[in-house]
């Protein structure tokens, strides 16, 4: 499936009715999601692999992996409303190889060929990115995640023998009452281990 077709399919997904800012449930914009999914696919390939999407939200990344031939996709989110939304989106796409779980990613013990994620960036939460990387190393043979590009993440990646690749600018839409602008864009990178 090419990027244009993947983008068109992902645009069909149902959006969340509301987001929880403390969980940083900012949706991954479709162009960033497509670039990320395509990067993972061109690096390792999803075909016939067991994939996990950590913090799946509405399911964009996991559904993208399933559409590109993953053998199975397990999607995890701590928020029950996002789990239900991901289930509806998988059904809408006609996917039978996806399972969605309401579970904290730090409680996952199953090992996957590839883990993909767009974790909280630490804007509204105290999400511990170093603990997250440690967890990924334990349960992912390979992993890829989107993160705000800054010196700190580059340093953390280097300390953990991880690779980084500039992905582009990610658009974050106005999602809550305290956002003043309709959207902001931030530079993001892929942090990964192959």
Residue frames relative to the residue before (quaternion, step in Angstrom):
aa qw qx qy qz dx dy dz
X 1.0000 0.0000 0.0000 0.0000 0.00 0.00 0.00
X 0.3498 -0.7488 0.5241 0.2056 3.59 -0.78 1.00
X 0.7151 -0.4730 0.3092 0.4114 3.57 -1.30 0.28
X 0.6417 0.5261 -0.3337 0.4473 3.59 0.98 -0.78
X 0.6731 0.4834 -0.2939 0.4763 3.60 0.93 -0.88
X 0.6369 0.5216 -0.3209 0.4684 3.58 1.01 -0.84
X 0.6440 0.5259 -0.3106 0.4607 3.57 0.95 -0.89
X 0.6574 0.5141 -0.3079 0.4568 3.58 0.92 -0.91
X 0.6564 0.5040 -0.3110 0.4674 3.60 0.95 -0.85
X 0.6979 0.4819 -0.2855 0.4464 3.60 0.85 -0.95
X 0.6039 0.5576 -0.3534 0.4465 3.59 1.17 -0.49
X 0.6000 0.5718 -0.3506 0.4360 3.60 1.25 -0.31
X 0.5252 0.6669 -0.4088 0.3352 3.60 1.21 -0.35
X 0.5042 -0.6357 0.5030 0.2979 3.52 -1.15 0.75
X 0.3654 -0.7299 0.5419 0.2005 3.56 -0.98 0.89
X 0.5638 -0.5847 0.4415 0.3813 3.61 -1.16 0.45
X 0.5257 -0.6351 0.4676 0.3188 3.57 -1.12 0.71
X 0.7734 -0.0892 0.0543 0.6253 3.56 1.13 -0.68
X 0.3089 -0.7415 0.5647 0.1891 3.53 -1.26 0.36
X 0.3639 -0.6871 0.5812 0.2402 3.52 -1.28 0.45
X 0.3509 -0.7784 0.4799 0.2015 3.56 -0.34 1.25
X 0.6179 0.5524 -0.3627 0.4261 3.62 1.03 -0.62
X 0.6880 0.4202 -0.2677 0.5276 3.57 1.24 -0.45
X 0.3400 -0.7676 0.4695 0.2732 3.58 1.34 -0.07
X 0.1862 0.8162 -0.5180 0.1756 3.54 0.79 1.06
X 0.1815 0.7851 -0.5665 0.1727 3.56 0.89 0.89
X 0.4322 -0.7237 0.4646 0.2712 3.59 -0.69 1.01
X 0.4553 -0.6388 0.5451 0.2959 3.53 -1.17 0.70
X 0.3844 -0.7224 0.5098 0.2655 3.59 -0.60 1.06
X 0.6398 -0.5938 0.3381 0.3518 3.55 -1.08 0.81
X 0.6583 0.5028 -0.3450 0.4415 3.63 0.86 -0.78
X 0.6475 0.4920 -0.3231 0.4841 3.61 1.00 -0.74
X 0.6381 0.5324 -0.3260 0.4507 3.59 0.96 -0.86
X 0.6666 0.4995 -0.3021 0.4636 3.58 0.90 -0.92
X 0.6521 0.5028 -0.3196 0.4688 3.61 0.92 -0.84
X 0.6565 0.5123 -0.3032 0.4632 3.58 0.96 -0.89
X 0.6769 0.4893 -0.2892 0.4677 3.58 0.81 -1.04
X 0.6580 0.5049 -0.3039 0.4687 3.59 0.98 -0.84
X 0.6245 0.5325 -0.3384 0.4603 3.59 1.04 -0.74
X 0.6605 0.4910 -0.3089 0.4767 3.59 0.89 -0.92
X 0.6729 0.5093 -0.3009 0.4441 3.58 0.89 -0.94
X 0.6953 0.4549 -0.2865 0.4771 3.60 0.96 -0.79
X 0.6434 0.5229 -0.3232 0.4562 3.60 1.17 -0.49
X 0.8327 0.0818 -0.0068 0.5475 3.59 0.79 -1.01
X 0.3746 -0.7217 0.4933 0.3089 3.56 1.08 -0.68
X 0.3484 -0.7445 0.5378 0.1873 3.57 -0.97 0.89
X 0.5016 0.7066 -0.4125 0.2809 3.56 1.16 -0.67
X 0.8765 0.0177 -0.0764 0.4750 3.51 -0.93 1.14
X 0.5525 0.6018 -0.4056 0.4099 3.63 1.17 0.40
X 0.4326 -0.6539 0.5568 0.2744 3.52 -1.31 0.49
X 0.1041 -0.8315 0.5445 -0.0345 3.53 -0.51 1.30
X 0.1056 -0.7434 0.6513 0.1096 3.55 -1.25 0.51
X 0.1797 -0.7309 0.6494 0.1090 3.53 -1.17 0.76
X 0.1746 -0.8102 0.5565 0.0581 3.56 -0.40 1.27
X 0.8063 0.0902 -0.1241 0.5712 3.56 -0.63 1.18
X 0.0562 0.8993 -0.4328 0.0297 3.53 1.02 0.94
X 0.2588 -0.7656 0.5534 0.2015 3.62 1.05 -0.46
X 0.8190 -0.1785 0.1504 0.5242 3.58 -0.82 -0.99
X 0.6227 -0.6057 0.3122 0.3846 3.60 1.29 0.00
X 0.3084 0.8088 -0.4720 0.1669 3.59 1.25 0.04
X 0.7344 0.4335 -0.2637 0.4508 3.60 0.65 -1.06
X 0.6724 0.4974 -0.3000 0.4588 3.58 0.90 -0.90
X 0.6432 0.5057 -0.3151 0.4810 3.56 1.00 -0.81
X 0.6146 0.5418 -0.3416 0.4604 3.60 1.02 -0.73
X 0.6533 0.5051 -0.3078 0.4726 3.58 0.97 -0.88
X 0.6503 0.5151 -0.3141 0.4617 3.59 0.98 -0.85
X 0.6580 0.5135 -0.3066 0.4575 3.57 0.98 -0.84
X 0.7084 0.4311 -0.2524 0.4986 3.59 1.19 -0.53
X 0.7301 -0.5188 0.2236 0.3845 3.57 1.15 0.59
X 0.3121 0.7482 -0.5327 0.2430 3.61 1.14 0.32
X 0.5180 -0.6311 0.4770 0.3255 3.58 -1.07 0.74
X 0.7736 -0.1033 0.0894 0.6187 3.55 1.02 -0.87
X 0.1201 -0.7681 0.6254 0.0663 3.54 -1.22 0.60
X 0.1106 -0.7571 0.6423 0.0449 3.54 -0.76 1.12
X 0.1126 -0.8021 0.5862 0.0198 3.55 -0.75 1.10
X 0.1137 -0.8112 0.5734 0.0117 3.56 -0.87 1.03
X 0.1279 0.7544 -0.6410 0.0605 3.52 -1.13 0.76
X 0.4819 -0.6850 0.4777 0.2652 3.54 -1.10 0.75
X 0.6758 0.4856 -0.2603 0.4897 3.56 1.28 -0.46
X 0.4384 -0.7361 0.4615 0.2302 3.56 -0.58 1.18
X 0.6346 0.5266 -0.3478 0.4461 3.61 1.02 -0.67
X 0.6467 0.4960 -0.3198 0.4832 3.61 1.09 -0.66
X 0.5954 0.5518 -0.3587 0.4609 3.58 1.09 -0.65
X 0.6690 0.4874 -0.2973 0.4759 3.59 0.90 -0.91
X 0.6434 0.5167 -0.3178 0.4669 3.59 1.00 -0.83
X 0.6458 0.5105 -0.3202 0.4688 3.61 0.94 -0.83
X 0.6328 0.5263 -0.3297 0.4624 3.58 1.00 -0.79
X 0.6539 0.4972 -0.3166 0.4743 3.59 0.93 -0.85
X 0.6707 0.5043 -0.3031 0.4516 3.58 0.95 -0.85
X 0.6329 0.5122 -0.3332 0.4755 3.60 1.02 -0.70
X 0.6397 0.5139 -0.3160 0.4762 3.56 1.01 -0.82
X 0.6378 0.5376 -0.3170 0.4513 3.58 0.97 -0.89
X 0.7053 0.4418 -0.2505 0.4946 3.59 1.06 -0.77
X 0.4450 -0.7131 0.4398 0.3163 3.60 1.28 -0.13
X 0.4052 0.7304 -0.4564 0.3068 3.59 1.16 0.59
X 0.1422 -0.7997 0.5798 0.0635 3.56 -0.82 1.00
X 0.6412 0.5414 -0.3217 0.4385 3.59 1.27 -0.12
X 0.5986 0.5491 -0.3596 0.4592 3.61 1.25 0.36
X 0.0545 -0.7517 0.6563 0.0364 3.54 -1.10 0.81
X 0.1651 -0.7933 0.5830 0.0597 3.55 -0.94 0.94
X 0.0998 -0.8148 0.5711 -0.0067 3.54 -0.88 1.06
X 0.3294 -0.6795 0.6141 0.2294 3.55 -1.15 0.72
X 0.3666 0.7126 -0.5003 0.3280 3.53 -0.13 1.32
X 0.4787 -0.6261 0.5317 0.3099 3.54 -1.10 0.71
X 0.5044 -0.6782 0.4380 0.3061 3.60 -0.79 0.96
X 0.6116 0.5560 -0.3540 0.4376 3.60 1.15 -0.51
X 0.6698 0.4751 -0.2940 0.4892 3.62 1.28 -0.20
X 0.4958 0.6495 -0.4305 0.3833 3.60 1.27 0.05
X 0.1369 -0.8139 0.5626 0.0480 3.57 -0.88 0.99
X 0.5349 0.6330 -0.4033 0.3880 3.59 1.22 -0.37
X 0.3373 -0.7322 0.5590 0.1942 3.59 -1.06 0.79
X 0.1652 -0.8025 0.5721 0.0382 3.56 -0.95 0.99
X 0.5798 -0.5572 0.4608 0.3755 3.54 -1.27 0.46
X 0.7920 -0.0258 0.0633 0.6067 3.57 0.94 -0.97
X 0.1257 -0.7428 0.6517 0.0880 3.54 -1.07 0.83
X 0.0938 -0.7714 0.6282 0.0382 3.55 -1.01 0.91
X 0.0781 0.8164 -0.5656 0.0869 3.57 -1.08 0.66
X 0.1290 -0.6983 0.6906 0.1371 3.48 -1.41 0.37
X 0.0720 -0.8521 0.5176 0.0267 3.62 0.32 1.24
X 0.6757 -0.4591 0.3635 0.4478 3.60 -1.25 0.18
X 0.3945 -0.7384 0.5088 0.2005 3.56 -1.04 0.85
X 0.5491 -0.6321 0.3954 0.3776 3.59 1.23 -0.12
X 0.3601 0.7314 -0.5014 0.2900 3.60 1.17 0.48
X 0.8185 0.1468 -0.0342 0.5545 3.58 0.87 -1.01
X 0.7241 0.4042 -0.2245 0.5117 3.58 1.23 -0.26
X 0.4290 -0.6570 0.5454 0.2947 3.51 -1.35 0.09
X 0.1266 0.8282 -0.5315 0.1251 3.56 1.13 0.74
X 0.2945 -0.7708 0.5481 0.1367 3.56 -0.83 1.07
X 0.2621 -0.8115 0.5050 0.1332 3.56 -0.08 1.30
X 0.6337 0.5279 -0.3435 0.4492 3.61 1.06 -0.63
X 0.6377 0.4958 -0.3243 0.4922 3.61 1.04 -0.72
X 0.6138 0.5488 -0.3352 0.4580 3.57 1.10 -0.75
X 0.6519 0.5004 -0.3106 0.4777 3.60 0.92 -0.89
X 0.6297 0.5344 -0.3311 0.4563 3.58 0.96 -0.82
X 0.6537 0.5002 -0.3061 0.4782 3.59 0.99 -0.83
X 0.6388 0.5325 -0.3262 0.4494 3.59 0.94 -0.87
X 0.6427 0.5351 -0.3207 0.4448 3.59 0.98 -0.82
X 0.6747 0.5059 -0.2902 0.4523 3.58 1.10 -0.69
X 0.8212 0.2652 -0.1120 0.4927 3.59 0.93 -0.83
X 0.7104 0.4068 -0.2740 0.5047 3.59 1.21 0.06
X 0.3967 -0.6803 0.5578 0.2622 3.56 -0.80 0.97
X 0.7456 -0.0024 0.0094 0.6664 3.54 1.20 -0.78
X 0.0082 0.8035 -0.5952 -0.0109 3.57 -1.15 0.50
X 0.1213 -0.7600 0.6379 0.0270 3.50 -1.28 0.64
X 0.1213 0.7887 -0.6013 0.0413 3.59 -0.94 0.79
X 0.4572 -0.6559 0.5390 0.2651 3.51 -1.30 0.61
X 0.1004 0.7940 -0.5956 0.0687 3.57 -0.96 0.82
X 0.5983 -0.5499 0.4300 0.3933 3.55 -1.20 0.55
X 0.4014 -0.7275 0.5102 0.2223 3.55 -0.88 0.99
X 0.2883 0.7148 -0.5994 0.2161 3.54 -0.73 1.15
X 0.7034 -0.4751 0.3153 0.4244 3.56 -1.26 0.24
X 0.6189 0.5706 -0.3519 0.4093 3.59 1.00 -0.80
X 0.6944 0.4525 -0.2998 0.4723 3.61 0.80 -0.90
X 0.6118 0.5347 -0.3538 0.4633 3.61 1.08 -0.62
X 0.6487 0.5071 -0.3092 0.4758 3.59 1.01 -0.80
X 0.6579 0.5007 -0.3074 0.4711 3.58 0.91 -0.92
X 0.6309 0.5270 -0.3304 0.4636 3.59 0.97 -0.82
X 0.6675 0.5080 -0.2986 0.4553 3.57 0.89 -0.95
X 0.6589 0.5153 -0.3010 0.4581 3.59 0.96 -0.88
X 0.7434 0.3803 -0.2024 0.5116 3.59 1.18 -0.58
X 0.4607 -0.7103 0.4159 0.3321 3.58 1.31 0.31
X 0.4109 0.6916 -0.4786 0.3519 3.56 1.02 0.88
X 0.4237 -0.6825 0.5381 0.2551 3.53 -1.27 0.46
X 0.1297 -0.7615 0.6251 0.1119 3.56 -1.24 0.44
X 0.0516 -0.7721 0.6333 0.0062 3.51 -1.19 0.69
X 0.4517 -0.6769 0.5096 0.2796 3.57 -0.83 0.99
X 0.2241 -0.8055 0.5398 0.0981 3.58 -0.79 1.02
X 0.6214 -0.5042 0.3649 0.4758 3.59 1.10 -0.65
X 0.6130 -0.5206 0.4227 0.4177 3.55 -1.22 -0.48
X 0.2282 -0.7736 0.5815 0.1067 3.53 -0.87 1.02
X 0.3222 -0.7475 0.5539 0.1751 3.56 -0.89 0.98
X 0.1143 -0.7645 0.6322 0.0530 3.54 -0.86 1.02
X 0.2937 -0.7912 0.5091 0.1689 3.60 -0.48 1.15
X 0.5964 -0.5133 0.4624 0.4087 3.53 -1.31 0.30
X 0.0330 -0.8425 0.5364 -0.0376 3.57 -0.53 1.18
X 0.7970 0.2157 -0.1068 0.5540 3.58 1.13 -0.49
X 0.7087 -0.4873 0.3218 0.3959 3.52 -1.31 0.30
X 0.7104 0.4749 -0.2830 0.4356 3.61 1.03 -0.65
X 0.5064 0.6065 -0.4441 0.4226 3.61 1.23 -0.01
X 0.3000 -0.7836 0.5216 0.1543 3.57 -0.78 1.01
X 0.7462 0.3557 -0.2016 0.5253 3.57 1.03 -0.77
X 0.6067 -0.5732 0.4128 0.3646 3.56 -1.19 0.56
X 0.7695 -0.1479 0.0770 0.6165 3.56 1.14 -0.61
X 0.1671 -0.7348 0.6416 0.1434 3.49 -1.33 0.39
X 0.2405 -0.7430 0.5975 0.1818 3.55 -1.21 0.38
X 0.0641 -0.7834 0.6180 0.0172 3.53 -1.03 0.82
X 0.4847 -0.6444 0.4918 0.3285 3.57 -1.07 0.66
X 0.0641 -0.7993 0.5974 0.0118 3.56 -0.97 0.89
X 0.1921 -0.7567 0.6138 0.1174 3.50 -1.31 0.45
X 0.4014 -0.6249 0.5917 0.3136 3.50 -1.38 0.11
X 0.1378 -0.7349 0.6594 0.0782 3.55 -0.93 0.96
X 0.1348 0.8401 -0.5070 0.1377 3.57 -0.66 1.02
X 0.1837 -0.7229 0.6553 0.1193 3.47 -1.46 0.37
X 0.1245 -0.7966 0.5889 0.0565 3.57 -0.81 1.01
